[in-house]
Amino acid sequence: MKNILAFITAFFIFAVFVSGQAFEEPKRFNVIFEDLRPLDSDHSVPCPAEFFFTYGEKAIIINTLSEYKDFVNNKANCNSQKPPEIDFTRKVLLGRYVIIAGCNAPVFDKEVIQDDEKKEVKYTVTARQKGTCARLWGDMNWIVMPKAPQDYAVIIDVREFVESEQVSVSIEK
């Protein structure tokens, strides 16, 4: 009986000790962002097609209001669309034009992960190609997210996947 009481007491002390320990925050987590759809949103950044000819498939990272104004003002033919207001004291604008082949319009999924061990924030655009046709589809993938800590790298990554279309062929003799 004394052994059981000693065990329960030891277990209780251990449980109190463990519950009092501070838990570490995760080293890797999703970052909440706002998706700015270029073609079908009232919050459009103007003229998505022109971005490809100006910037190609380069990553675009805009951190300040002056960079944003320069960027928007260089789009002389695009005055019909009003660019969204962004608080650059707390937020950053990231974009990447992605071109992918396929039979139908591709699906673009977006994710932002902050990794505290690597000191990086990675914005990943996953393009899912529909079939293996040669037609090219393009999309400007803009997001607004909270600014990363100053000593963190900001990376924009693109991944492409082909979703095959099932084709059935019947051969008659």
BELMO-V890381 format. One record per helix or strand of 3 or more residues. SS is the DSSP state (A for helix, B for strand). FROM is the first residue (numbers start at 1). LEN is the number of residues. Records with the same first field share a line. If there is no record, write none. Layout:
SS=FROM-LEN, FROM-LEN
This chain:
A=2-18, 48-8, 65-9, 76-3
B=28-3, 33-5, 59-4, 91-11, 104-12, 120-11, 136-11, 153-11
